Amino acid sequence: MTGTGELRHDPRTGARRGTRPEVQHEPPLCDAALARAFEFLGKRWSGVILATLTNGPLNFSELRRSVAGISDSMLSDRLTELAKAGLVERTVQDGPPIAVTYSLTGCGAALTPALRELTTWASENLPAAECARARETQRRTTTRSRRRSV
């Protein structure tokens, strides 16, 4: 046997013996970047909220109506997280009444092509029954969370 990475044939057993050079495997940078992206996109509702905001700024109640099945507290939590991540901007307009709108930042808007591709992929690859089941699950979860908050 040698330590140079050569494999030698063992005539007694027919097996190859030797040492292989040690290979260092570093996790690819794309894996780390993708993991960071899914910290936000992988959370329930985050991707849907971002996709909804691609159509332009909305106030809280408009967002709630656009994202069927989300509770007020969940919407508030996700908007806060997305704003802290720099993907969504919260703008307060003075005046009676005070108005608050949410819009995508430049960083959030950069996700638009990816969100469109994901939407296309889902419509082509996820059966409608799966989508109906997902909507039903969302409805049941929202109903339960409303019951707890009452």
Long-range contacts (C-beta under 8 A, 24 or more apart in sequence): 40-81, 40-82, 40-85, 40-87, 41-111, 43-78, 43-81, 44-74, 45-70, 45-74, 45-75, 45-78, 46-78, 46-81, 46-82, 47-115, 47-118, 49-75, 49-78, 49-79, 49-82, 49-88, 50-82, 50-87, 50-88, 50-104, 50-108, 50-111, 50-115, 51-115, 51-119, 53-88, 53-102, 53-103, 53-104, 53-108, 54-104, 54-109, 54-112, 54-115, 56-103, 57-91, 57-101, 57-102, 57-103, 58-101, 58-102, 58-103, 59-99, 59-100, 59-101, 59-102, 60-100, 60-102, 63-102, 68-135, 68-138, 69-135, 69-138, 69-139, 69-141, 69-142, 70-138, 70-142, 71-142, 71-145, 71-146, 71-149, 73-145, 73-149, 74-145, 82-108, 87-111
